[in-house]
């Protein structure tokens, strides 16, 4: 996916969301936005939006002197760790454990507080497990990691 014109307002929205995580004040927002606007201006539209947001969020952290999402990451990591036994059981009991693990990873990857202000974890998981995805290279992925799985099976005892 390439960066499109519709992505630019979202880049700005991510700045607002990040600053609101810390404390909203106009001076702080101006400091952060002034460090981010040149990055948005110079965005390489031939690359995916995530490429630009990597630099945007780095600039945000530098301007704020902290990770604005630290608290929410901690909170949701605790939620995920609480769900881990359920996820492990789902993977182990799946007819294709690698597929299930990959889909659970997709669900985790779409939980992005830089874009969204609230997340329904259960809905994200259900969508990842039940819906088709836009680019599904699972058969090629599975084939490409066979040597890795074989190597891991040699060095790791069965559990």
Order of alpha helices (4+ residues) and beta strands (2+ residues): alpha-alpha-alpha-alpha-alpha-alpha-alpha-alpha
